[in-house]
Amino acid sequence: MTTDDKRPHVVIIGGGFGGLECARSLPPSDFRVTLIDSRNFHLFQPLLYQVATGGLSPANIAAPLRGVLARRKNVSVRMGEVVDILPDEQRVCLNDGHVDYDELVVATGVRHNYFGHNTWEQFAPGLKTVEDAVGIRHRVLEAFERAERATDPGELHRLLTFVVIGGGPTGVEMAGAIAELARGTLRGNFRRINPAHSRVLLIEAGPRVLAAYTDASSNRAMRSLERLGVTVWLNTRVVDISASMVSVIRNGVRHNLPTRAAIWAAGVQASHLGATLRDRAGATLDQVGRVIVEKDLSIAGQPHIFVIGDLANYPHQTGEPLPGIAPVAMQQGRFVADRLGLRYVDADFIPFHYHHRGSMATIGRAAAVAEIGRWRFSGYPAWLAWLFIHVLFLIEFESRVLVMIQWAWNYFTRNRSARLITGDVDAALSDRDAKPAPHPKSNPGNAAAKAPSKPAKPKPRRSAKATQ
C-alpha cells in the first residue's frame, strides 16, 4: 500500500465480529483499510464455554486475521495495543508507533465487570478471551484431579463444588456444560471419587435465568438445568468471593459456599477506549462505559469516528441499548461500511436499524431454547437450530467442518476430547489462603497432610505438574 494512495484511509480498531465485518464490507476500489488488534486472530466468543469445558480446542473457534483477509488486498492488518486516540490530528497511537486515519471505526467490545470488587477476578475469572477459557478449563479439570487425591472430607466437598455467577446465556451454558462434564464425560475416569457427586450451583441476582427471554423460555431453561443436576439460586446476591468460598445473601440469610472453582458471568463493562473517547473526543458514556452514539453510529461532534459492537450504546431504536451479541455488531459493521460509501458520493443515509432475527441459548446435550420471530421452541429442535446457526457464523470453512465433526463425536460418545490441563497448575488453582507446607515431603495437593492426626510414614513428594 503506497503512501501516495489517494483512497480514504479507514482505520478499524478491533478484529471482532463488528470490526471484521466492516473491513470485509468496504469496497476495495474506494478505501484502503488498516485493521488493528492486540491479537492476530478473530475469536468466536459464543463458543468459548465449549473450550472452557473441553468440548472444543481454541483453534476450532479462532481464525488468523491475516488469513481471513488475505484476499482483501486493500486491507492491511497491524498487531498492536492502542494507547491513545487524537481526534484533532486524526491519529491512533499504538504502543509501538502510530497510524493516521481519515475515518476511524472503534470496535473493541467489553470486558468483565465486578461492580467495584476487582479483587474477585483472581478467584472467579470471567469468560471473554482464549486465555480465560483455557484458564477455566484448567481450574475445573484440576479440581477433579485434586479431589482424586484429597483425604479431608471438607476439602473434597470444596473441590467438587462449582459455582457459576450470573444467569444469562453464558452462565446458563457454562453451568450446563460443567454438569454434563461431571455426570457424563468423566464417568468412570476416576478411581477414588465419583464426578457425578459434584455440585454445580448457578447464582442469579434476578428473579429468573435468561432475563432477556420470555418467561416461558426462561422456565424451560430452568427445567433443563435441573434435569442436568444444576442447582439454581434466584434472587441471590454475591457479597464476597475468596480463594475457597463464595458468600451470598439469599432470602436475607448469608450462605458461605465452599468452592475452589467459581466462574464469573454476571456483568460486563466497556473497554478502556470508551474512556479515551470521552476524554479526547467528548463522547458521552453510559453507566458501564459504553459510548452513546448518533443514528449513524458516529460520536456526536466527531463525524469521522464511529463506534460499533458491544462498545456502542445505540438508544435510538428502542430507547435501550441493543443487546451485546454478534448479529448486532455485524450489522453495524456493514452499516458503517455502507455509510462511508454514501458519504464519499455525497448521498443521504437511512439511520441504523437493527433487524433482530432471534435469540438462542443451549443448556446441554440436545437441550436449548430458541426465540425466532413469533416462534418459541425448546429441546432437541432448538438445539439443532443452535448448532446450525453457530456453525454458520464461524469464519472459516475448515473450522465449520472440524466443529461439526467434533460435536457429532461428542454427541454420540459424550466425550470431550480437549480435556487438557496446560500451563502453571498452581497458578490456575492455588491455595491462596494457605501457608506453604513447612516440611519438604508434605503433599501440596492434600489438605489433610498439613495437619495430620497421627504421624505418617514419609512419602516422596509429588509435584502438582505431574497431572499435566
C-alpha positions in Angstrom: 0.0 0.0 0.0 1.8 3.2 -1.2 1.9 6.4 0.7 0.6 8.3 -2.4 -2.6 6.3 -2.4 -5.5 8.8 -2.7 -8.2 6.5 -1.4 -9.6 7.5 2.1 -7.8 5.6 4.8 -10.2 3.8 7.2 -8.6 2.5 10.5 -10.6 -0.1 12.4 -9.7 -0.9 16.0 -10.8 -4.4 16.9 -10.9 -7.6 14.9 -14.1 -9.0 16.4 -17.4 -9.5 14.7 -18.1 -5.8 14.0 -14.6 -4.7 13.0 -14.0 -7.7 10.8 -17.4 -7.3 9.1 -16.7 -3.7 8.4 -13.3 -4.4 6.9 -14.7 -7.1 4.6 -17.6 -4.8 3.5 -15.6 -1.7 2.5 -15.2 -1.6 -1.3 -11.5 -2.3 -2.2 -11.6 0.2 -5.0 -12.8 3.0 -2.8 -10.9 2.6 0.5 -7.7 1.4 2.0 -8.1 -0.1 5.4 -5.9 -0.8 8.4 -7.3 -3.3 10.9 -5.6 -3.0 14.3 -5.9 -5.7 17.0 -3.8 -6.7 20.0 -4.3 -10.3 18.9 -3.6 -11.8 15.5 -6.8 -13.8 15.3 -10.6 -13.4 15.2 -12.3 -15.2 18.1 -15.8 -16.7 18.1 -16.7 -15.8 21.6 -20.1 -17.5 21.8 -18.3 -20.9 21.9 -15.7 -20.0 24.5 -17.6 -22.0 27.1 -17.0 -25.1 24.9 -13.3 -24.6 25.2 -13.6 -24.0 28.9 -15.2 -27.4 29.4 -13.1 -29.4 27.0 -15.6 -29.7 24.2 -13.5 -27.8 21.6 -9.9 -26.7 21.3 -9.1 -22.9 20.9 -8.1 -23.4 17.3 -11.6 -24.6 16.5 -13.1 -21.2 17.3 -10.3 -18.8 16.2 -9.1 -17.8 12.8 -5.9 -15.8 11.9 -6.9 -12.3 10.8 -4.3 -12.2 8.1 -5.6 -15.4 6.7 -9.3 -14.3 6.8 -8.4 -11.0 5.0 -5.7 -12.4 2.6 -7.8 -11.8 -0.5 -8.7 -8.3 0.6 -5.8 -6.5 -1.0 -6.9 -3.1 0.3 -6.8 -4.3 3.9 -3.6 -4.5 6.0 -3.5 -6.0 9.5 -1.4 -4.5 12.3 -0.9 -6.2 15.6 -0.6 -3.7 18.4 -2.1 -2.2 21.5 -3.9 1.1 21.1 -2.9 3.5 23.9 -4.5 6.8 22.7 -6.7 8.4 20.1 -6.0 12.0 18.9 -9.1 13.3 17.0 -7.6 16.7 16.2 -4.7 15.1 14.5 -6.8 12.1 13.2 -4.2 9.7 14.7 -4.3 6.4 16.6 -1.4 6.0 18.9 0.0 2.5 19.5 2.5 1.1 21.9 5.0 0.9 19.1 4.1 3.8 16.8 1.0 5.5 15.3 -1.4 5.3 12.4 -3.2 8.3 10.8 -6.7 8.0 9.6 -9.4 9.7 7.5 -12.2 7.6 9.1 -12.0 5.7 12.4 -14.1 2.7 13.5 -13.7 1.6 17.1 -15.0 -1.9 17.9 -13.1 -3.1 20.9 -16.0 -4.6 22.8 -16.3 -5.1 26.6 -14.6 -6.8 29.5 -15.7 -8.3 32.8 -17.5 -6.1 35.3 -17.1 -7.0 39.0 -19.1 -3.9 40.1 -16.3 -2.4 42.2 -15.0 -5.7 43.6 -12.0 -6.1 41.2 -10.2 -8.3 43.7 -12.8 -11.0 43.0 -11.4 -11.5 39.5 -8.5 -13.7 40.6 -10.9 -16.1 42.4 -13.8 -16.0 39.9 -12.5 -15.5 36.3 -14.8 -14.4 33.5 -15.0 -15.7 30.0 -14.0 -13.3 27.3 -10.7 -14.5 25.8 -9.0 -17.7 24.8 -6.8 -17.3 27.9 -9.9 -17.1 30.1 -11.3 -20.2 28.6 -8.1 -22.2 28.9 -7.7 -21.0 32.5 -11.2 -22.0 33.5 -10.7 -25.4 31.8 -7.6 -25.8 33.8 -9.3 -24.8 37.0 -12.3 -27.1 36.5 -10.2 -30.2 35.5 -7.6 -29.6 38.2 -10.4 -29.6 40.8 -11.3 -33.1 39.9 -7.6 -34.1 39.9 -7.1 -32.7 43.3 -10.3 -34.3 44.6 -9.0 -37.7 43.5 -6.1 -37.4 46.0 -7.8 -35.4 48.7 -8.3 -37.1 52.1 -10.1 -34.4 54.0 -13.9 -34.5 53.5 -14.2 -30.7 53.8 -11.6 -30.1 51.1 -13.2 -32.9 48.9 -16.6 -31.1 49.1 -15.0 -27.8 48.3 -13.2 -29.2 45.2 -16.3 -30.9 43.8 -18.4 -27.7 44.2 -18.6 -25.4 41.1 -20.3 -22.0 41.4 -21.3 -20.1 38.3 -22.3 -16.5 39.0 -24.7 -15.0 36.5 -27.9 -16.5 34.9 -27.5 -15.0 31.4 -26.7 -17.1 28.3 -23.0 -17.5 29.3 -23.8 -18.6 32.8 -26.6 -21.0 31.8 -24.4 -22.6 29.1 -21.4 -22.8 31.4 -23.3 -24.4 34.3 -25.0 -26.9 31.9 -21.6 -27.9 30.3 -19.9 -28.4 33.7 -22.8 -30.6 34.8 -22.6 -32.7 31.7 -18.8 -32.9 32.0 -19.1 -34.2 35.6 -22.1 -36.6 35.1 -21.3 -37.8 31.6 -17.8 -37.3 30.2 -15.9 -38.1 33.4 -17.9 -41.1 34.4 -15.6 -44.0 35.2 -12.4 -41.9 34.7 -11.5 -41.7 38.4 -11.0 -44.5 41.0 -11.4 -42.7 44.3 -14.1 -40.2 43.5 -17.4 -40.2 41.6 -17.5 -37.0 39.5 -21.3 -37.3 39.3 -21.4 -36.4 43.0 -20.2 -32.9 42.1 -22.4 -29.9 43.0 -23.0 -27.3 40.3 -24.6 -24.1 41.5 -25.9 -21.2 39.3 -26.3 -18.0 41.2 -28.6 -15.3 39.7 -29.4 -12.0 41.4 -32.7 -11.6 39.4 -35.9 -13.5 39.6 -35.2 -15.8 36.7 -32.5 -17.0 34.4 -32.2 -15.7 30.8 -33.9 -12.5 31.8 -33.9 -11.2 28.1 -36.1 -14.1 27.1 -39.8 -14.7 27.6 -41.0 -16.2 30.9 -41.8 -19.5 29.0 -38.3 -19.9 27.6 -36.8 -19.0 31.0 -38.8 -21.6 32.7 -37.9 -24.2 30.1 -34.2 -23.4 30.6 -34.7 -23.8 34.4 -36.2 -27.2 34.0 -33.4 -28.3 31.6 -30.8 -27.2 34.1 -32.5 -29.0 37.0 -32.6 -32.2 34.9 -28.8 -31.9 34.4 -28.4 -31.7 38.2 -27.7 -27.9 38.4 -28.9 -26.2 41.5 -30.2 -22.7 40.6 -30.5 -20.0 43.2 -32.5 -17.0 42.1 -32.8 -13.6 43.9 -29.4 -14.3 45.3 -26.7 -11.7 45.7 -23.0 -12.3 45.8 -21.3 -10.3 48.6 -17.8 -11.8 48.8 -15.5 -14.2 46.9 -12.3 -15.7 48.2 -10.0 -18.5 47.1 -12.1 -21.1 48.9 -15.5 -19.5 49.3 -18.4 -17.6 47.6 -20.6 -15.8 50.1 -24.1 -14.9 49.0 -27.3 -13.4 50.5 -30.4 -15.4 49.8 -33.8 -14.6 51.4 -32.0 -12.4 53.9 -29.7 -15.2 55.0 -26.0 -15.3 54.3 -24.6 -18.6 52.9 -21.0 -19.4 52.5 -20.5 -21.8 49.6 -17.1 -23.6 49.8 -15.6 -23.9 46.3 -12.3 -23.9 44.5 -13.8 -23.2 41.1 -16.0 -20.1 40.9 -16.8 -18.6 37.4 -18.0 -15.1 36.8 -20.7 -14.5 34.1 -22.6 -11.7 35.8 -21.7 -8.4 34.1 -19.6 -6.5 31.6 -18.1 -3.1 31.2 -16.7 -1.3 28.2 -13.1 -1.5 27.1 -10.7 1.3 28.2 -11.1 3.1 24.8 -14.6 4.2 25.9 -13.0 6.5 28.5 -10.3 7.5 25.9 -13.1 8.7 23.5 -14.8 10.6 26.4 -11.6 12.4 27.3 -10.3 13.0 23.8 -13.4 13.3 21.6 -16.1 14.4 24.1 -18.0 11.2 23.8 -20.9 10.6 26.3 -20.7 7.3 28.2 -23.4 5.3 29.9 -23.1 3.6 33.3 -20.9 0.7 32.1 -18.7 2.9 29.9 -20.3 2.3 26.5 -20.2 5.2 24.1 -23.6 6.7 23.3 -23.6 7.1 19.5 -25.6 9.0 16.9 -28.1 7.5 14.5 -25.2 6.8 12.0 -23.1 5.2 14.8 -20.7 8.2 14.9 -19.8 10.2 18.0 -21.7 13.5 18.5 -19.4 16.3 17.1 -17.0 13.7 15.7 -18.4 12.6 12.3 -15.2 10.8 11.4 -15.2 8.5 14.4 -17.7 5.6 14.6 -18.2 3.2 17.5 -19.8 -0.2 16.9 -20.5 -3.5 18.6 -20.6 -4.0 22.4 -18.7 -0.7 23.0 -21.6 1.2 21.4 -24.8 2.2 23.2 -27.4 2.8 20.4 -30.6 4.0 22.1 -32.4 5.4 19.0 -34.3 2.2 18.1 -35.9 1.1 21.4 -34.8 3.6 23.9 -32.5 1.0 25.4 -29.0 -0.3 24.4 -29.1 -3.0 21.8 -28.0 -6.5 23.0 -24.3 -7.3 23.1 -24.5 -10.1 20.6 -22.7 -10.9 17.3 -25.5 -10.1 14.9 -25.8 -6.5 16.2 -22.0 -6.0 15.8 -22.0 -7.5 12.3 -25.0 -5.4 11.1 -23.4 -2.3 12.5 -20.1 -3.1 10.7 -21.9 -3.4 7.4 -23.9 -0.3 8.1 -20.7 1.8 8.7 -19.1 0.4 5.5 -22.2 1.5 3.5 -22.4 4.8 5.4 -18.8 5.7 4.4 -19.5 4.7 0.8 -22.5 7.1 0.7 -20.6 9.8 2.4 -17.9 9.9 -0.3 -20.6 10.2 -3.0 -22.5 12.9 -1.0 -25.6 10.8 -0.7 -28.2 10.7 2.1 -28.4 7.8 4.5 -31.1 6.0 6.5 -30.3 5.7 10.3 -29.1 2.3 11.5 -31.8 -0.1 12.4 -31.1 -3.5 13.9 -33.0 -6.4 12.5 -33.4 -9.0 15.3 -33.6 -12.5 13.8 -33.9 -14.3 17.1 -32.2 -15.5 20.3 -30.9 -18.9 21.3 -29.2 -20.4 24.3 -28.1 -24.0 24.8 -28.3 -25.7 28.2 -26.8 -29.1 27.4 -26.9 -32.1 25.2 -30.0 -31.9 23.0 -31.4 -29.1 25.2 -31.8 -25.4 24.2 -34.3 -22.6 24.0 -34.9 -20.5 20.9 -37.0 -17.5 20.1 -37.1 -16.7 16.4 -39.8 -14.2 15.4 -43.1 -15.4 16.8 -41.7 -18.9 17.2 -40.8 -20.2 20.7 -39.4 -23.7 21.0 -37.0 -25.7 23.1 -35.5 -29.1 23.5 -34.0 -31.0 20.6 -35.3 -28.8 17.7 -33.9 -25.7 19.4 -30.6 -27.4 20.0 -30.3 -28.4 16.3 -31.1 -24.8 15.3 -28.5 -23.5 17.7 -25.9 -25.9 16.3 -26.6 -24.9 12.7 -26.6 -21.1 13.4 -23.3 -21.2 15.4 -21.6 -23.3 12.8 -22.8 -20.9 10.1 -21.3 -17.9 11.9 -17.8 -19.5 12.1 -15.5 -17.5 9.9 -13.5 -20.3 8.2 -14.9 -23.3 6.3 -12.3 -25.6 7.9 -13.5 -24.6 11.3 -17.1 -25.4 10.4 -16.1 -28.8 9.3 -14.0 -29.5 12.3 -16.6 -28.3 14.8 -19.3 -30.3 13.2 -17.2 -33.5 13.4 -16.2 -32.7 17.0 -19.8 -32.0 18.0 -21.1 -35.2 16.3 -18.4 -37.2 18.1 -19.2 -35.6 21.5 -22.9 -36.2 21.0 -22.6 -39.9 20.3 -19.8 -40.7 22.8 -20.4 -38.0 25.4 -16.7 -37.5 25.3 -14.9 -34.1 25.4 -11.6 -34.8 23.9 -9.9 -31.4 24.6 -9.7 -32.0 28.4 -6.1 -30.8 28.7 -4.6 -29.2 31.7 -1.9 -26.8 30.4 0.2 -24.0 31.9 1.0 -23.5 35.5 -1.2 -25.8 37.6 -0.6 -23.9 40.9 -1.4 -20.5 39.3 -4.8 -21.8 38.0 -6.0 -23.4 41.2 -3.8 -22.4 44.1 -4.3 -22.5 47.8 -4.0 -18.7 48.1 -5.2 -18.7 51.7 -2.9 -21.5 52.9 0.7 -21.1 54.1 3.5 -23.1 52.4 3.9 -26.5 54.0 6.8 -26.5 56.4 8.1 -29.9 55.6 9.5 -30.6 52.1 7.9 -34.0 52.0 4.3 -32.8 52.5 1.9 -33.1 49.6 0.7 -29.7 48.4 -2.5 -31.1 47.0 -3.5 -32.9 50.2 -5.2 -30.6 52.7 -5.1 -33.2 55.4 -1.3 -33.6 55.1 -1.0 -30.1 56.6 -2.4 -31.2 59.9 -2.2 -35.0 60.2 -4.0 -36.6 63.1 -1.1 -39.0 63.7 2.4 -39.4 62.4 2.5 -40.8 58.9 5.2 -42.6 57.0 7.0 -40.0 54.8 6.2 -40.3 51.1 8.1 -39.0 48.1 6.9 -35.6 47.1 4.6 -35.5 44.1 4.6 -32.4 42.0 1.3 -30.9 41.0 2.7 -30.6 37.5 2.6 -34.4 37.2 -1.0 -34.1 36.3 -0.3 -32.2 33.1 
